[in-house]
Amino acid sequence: MLFDPFTLRGVTLRNRIGVSPMCQYSSTDGFADDWHLVHLGSRAVGGAGLVMAEATAVEARGRISPHDLGLWKDEQIEPLARVARFVRGQGAVAALQLAHAGRNASVTRPWDGDKPVGPPDGWTPIVAPSALPFDEGYQTPLALPEPEIAAVVAAFGATAGRAARAGFQALEIHGAHGYLIHEFLSPVTNRRDDGWGGSFDNRVRFAVETVRAVRRAVPERMPLLMRLSTTDWLGEAGWTVEDSIALARRLKGEGVDLIDCSSGGIAPRIAIDAGPGYQVPNAARIRAEAGIATAAIGFITSPAQAEQTIRSGQADLVFLAREMLRDPYWPLRAARELRAPLDAPVQYGRAWR
């Protein structure tokens, strides 16, 4: 099952294993470079069915850090096209995640302290649905005026068009982890009293409009994924899995093909009951109750665990992050352990016989 092909729209993955988008904080002015080619290319060589480039900013002010990948201008297309060509050439599906960090923008890289930074190293203002800082010491964001909301939605669409021109075969919209779309969804961060806040319908409006803009900008055959924080881990005070199910039903009708099921991130110091496969139950619920394909993530580390997640019908794909950092060839190792067919590149063939 884990090594069965899987088709989304006009694209077929060679197996059910995806490489999660993982920020590398290694860009200059948003441009991809040799690091991105080797980082993503090695995971394609390693046998993953889908290889997704990290959170890629649709606006310069939407970067988490000044070192984030971006695709807000045409000049950034060709370096990413180089990456996409290599990933496709190794038999993987090349995907890219579209992102805007919202109030979590303009911070240093994790190894530089992961702390807020303003000019000249960072920028201001940062933007969000409401003027609520992420935590003490963080910038207070500018609450987006209504006309500017439309401009951000348009930026998602324009970046999606550039990604298609770069040769990516699938896209994911980042609607999780406390970034801009999640900030609109959650009542914790969205305190607006206009048509973009308050009721569930108003809070999901930004996500829906973004999906529409992206869907219009890309070919019909291109799969579109949405990453959601399926719960804020705050009960009824925050975004819940029931909210995610309701939104997933709506997004399916708007042309989203798969929900990438994560959780958390809306605010600091929230207790999360994390453990092996801890987010899989929400992926299973959304798959069953919203009738849409899902990807399961979260401490999925062993081939047997990944196989069971797919075989039991809890999810259609498994996305690995940290385990792929530890071992780019995890899919090849998993195929050997599960006695499933997966051909290594001819250059590596002797090592995997």
N, C-alpha and C positions, 0 to 999 in steps of 0.2 A: 504493500500500500504506500509506504513512504516514497518508494521509488517508481510509483506509477506516474505517468504523465498527467498534467492537469491543464485544461484549457479555460482561459478567460477571454471572452470576445474572440478576436482574431489571432490570439497568441497562445501557443502551447508551451508550457514549461516541461522540461525533461523529467522533473521529479517534484516532490512537494516541499522541498527545502528552499527557504529564502534567507538571504543575508539582510538582516535589519539595517536600516540607515543609521550609521554611527558617526557622529561628528568627529572630525579629525583636527579641527582648529589649525589648519596648516595652509590656508590660502592667503594670498596677498591681493587686496582689492577684489576679493571674490573669485579670483581665477583659479581653476584647477591646474595642477602641475604634475610632475613625475610621481610625487607621493600618492596622489589619487589614482594614477594609472596603475601603480604597483599594488597598492592596497586593494583596490576593487578587482583588478585583473587577476591577482593571485587567488581570490575567492572563486572567480569563474573557472580558473584552471583547476581548482579544488573540487569542482563538481556540483556546485549549487545550481538549482534550477532557475532562481531569480537572484540577481545581485543589484541591490538598491543603493544608489549614491545618497550620501548624508543630506540632512536638512539644508536645502538650497534656497537662499533668501530671494524673495521676489522684489524686495526693495533694499537699498543699502542700509536704511534705518531699521530694517527688520532682521538684521543679523543678531544672533546671540552674542557673539564676540566679533571684534574687528578682523578676526582670522577665519571667519566662516566662508564656506562656499557660497557663490551667488550666481544668478543668471538674470540680472535685472537690465542687462544691456547686451547688444548683439556681439560685442567684442568678446564676450565670455563664452560664446557658443563653441568655437573650434577646439579649445582645450578640452571641453567636455565631450565633444564629438570623438576625439581621439580615444577617450576612455570607453565610450559606448561601442566604438568599432571593435576594440580589443575584447570586451566582454562578450559581445555577440559572436565574435570569431571563435571563442572557446565553447560555444554551445549553450551559454546561459542567456536568459532574457535580461536585457539592460533596462533598469528602472531608475527613477529619480524622484526624490521627495521634495515637494514644494512647501516652503515654510515662511512664516513671519513670526518673530519672537514676541511681538507685542511689548508688554511691560517688563518682560524678562530679557530685553535687549540691552546691549552695551555693557557687557560684563567681561572680565578677563578670562583667559583660558583656565581650565581646571588646574593645570600645573603652575599657573601664576596666581593662584588663590581663589579663582572663581568668585570675584567680588565686583561690585558695580564700579564702572569707570566712566568719567565724563571727558569732555575735550581737554587736551588735544588727542588723547589716545582713543577715547570713545566719542560719543555724540549725544546731543540733546536737541529737541525733546525726543523722548520715546513716546509711543502711542499705545492706547488701550481703549476698551469700551468705556471705562470709567477711570477717574483720576485717583486710583488706589495703588500705592506702591506695593511691590511684592513683599518687602520686609523692611525693617528698620535699616536705614543707611542706603537704601535703594532710591533711585530717582522716582519722583512722582510723575506718572505718565500724563500726557495730554489726552483728555477724553476726545476721541475722534469726532469732529463735526460731521453731520450727515453727508455733505458733499464729498468729504474726504474718504468716507467709508466706500463710496462708489469707486473712488480712485484706487483704493487698495484692492478691491475686488477685481478691477480691471488689470491691476499689476499681476495678480495670480493668473489671469487668462493670458496676458502677454508672455509671461515666463513659461507657461505651458506650451505656447506656440514655439518658443525658442527651443524648448526641450525636444519637441517633435522634430524640429529642423536639425537638432544635434544627433538624431538617430536613436533616441531612447524609445523603447517599445512599450513601456508602461509607466504610469505616473501614480504617485501617492500624494494626497493632500494631508498635511500635518495638522490634525485637529485635536492634539493631545498635549499632555505634559505642561500645562499652564501657559502655553503660547497663545497667540492672538485668537485663533478660532475657538480654542477651548475657553478663553477668557469671555468670549461672547456667550458661549453655551452655559457656563456655570453661574448660578445666582451668587456665588461667593465673590465673583469679580465683575459681574454685569449688574450695575445698579441704575441703568438708564431708565428713563420714564417716557421714551419716545417709541417709535416703531421698531427699534432694535433691542429692546430690553423689556423686562417685566414678565410677560407670559412666556410659556414654553414656545409658542409659535414665533414670538418676536425674537427670543434668544437664539433660536436655530436659524433665523433668517440669514444671518451672515454666512453660515456654513452652506446653506442651500444656494444662495446667490453665487458663492465662490465656486461650487460644483458646476453650476450652470455656465459660468464664465470659462472654466477650464474645459468643460465638455464641448463648448462651441469652438474652442481654439485648436482642438486636436482631431485627428481622424476618427471616424466612427469605430474602426476596428481596434483602436488603442484601449486597453483596459485602464480603468480608473479605480484606485484604491483610496480609502480614507482611514487614517489612523485616528482612533478615538481613545481618550481616557474613559474607559467604560464606567468608571466610578471615581468620585473624588475621595472616597473613604470617609465621608462625613455624614452618612445617612441622608435623611431628607433635607438637611441644611445645604447640601451640595448637589452636584450632578450624580445621578444614580444609574444603575444598570437598566432599570426600567425606562429611564429617559433615553439611554443609548439604543434600546430596542425600538422605541418609537421613532427616533431619528433615523436609524438604519432602514426601517421600512420606507420612510420618506426618501432617503437618499437612493435607495434601489430604484425608485420611480424616476429619479433625476439622472440616472445613468452611472451610478457607482456600482462596481462589480464585486467588491470585497471590502470587508471591514477588518482592519488590522487592530486587534484588541489589546490595548495596553490599559494603564490606569494611573491615577495620582498625578501629582505635580502642580496642582492649582495653588497651593500655599505651602509655606515651610512648616516643618515640625508636625506633620500629620502622621499618626500611627498607621502603618500598613502591615497587614498580616502576610508577609512575604515568605515564600518557600518554594520548593520545586513545583513548577507548573501552576503557581498560585493564580494566574490569570486565565487559565484554560477554562474553568467553569463559565466565565462570562462570555468567552468565545462560543462555547457550546450553546448557551442560552440565546445569544443573538442569532446564531446560525439556525436554531430550531424555531425561534419565535418571530424572527423578522424574515425568514426565508431567503437569506443572503449568504454567500460564501464568506468564511472568516479565516483569518490567520491567528494562530495562538503564539504568544510569546511569554517570556518570563521564566528564567531559570530552567529552561529546557536544555539539558546537557548531554544526556545519553541517547544513543540510537534506539534502545528499547523504549525509552520514554517517548521519544518523538514518534516512533512507529505506533505505539498504543494510542497516542493522541489522534492520529489520523484513522487508524483502524476502528476505533470506537465511535467515530463520527462526531467527535467534539469540535473538530476544525478541518478545513480543507488543506491548509498549509501550516507549516511551522516556520517561524522566523527566529533565527539565532543571532545573537549579538556577541556577548562576551566570549562564548564558546568558539565563535568564528575568529575572534581576535587571538585566542589561544592557539587555534589550530585551523588554518585556512583550508586544510584538506579533510575537514570533518566529514563531508559527504562521502568521500572515498573510503574513509575508515568505517563509516556507518554501513556502507554497502558491503564491505568485506565482512563485518560483524553479523549483518542480517542476511548474508549470502544472497544479495540482490545484484543484478547487473548494473554496472556503472563504469564506463570505460574511462580510464585515465588518459591524459594526452599522450600521444605516441612517444613524446620525448621522455615521459616518466614511466612508460609501460612496464619496464623490467622491475621497477620498484614495487608495483602493485599487482604483480602476477601471483 
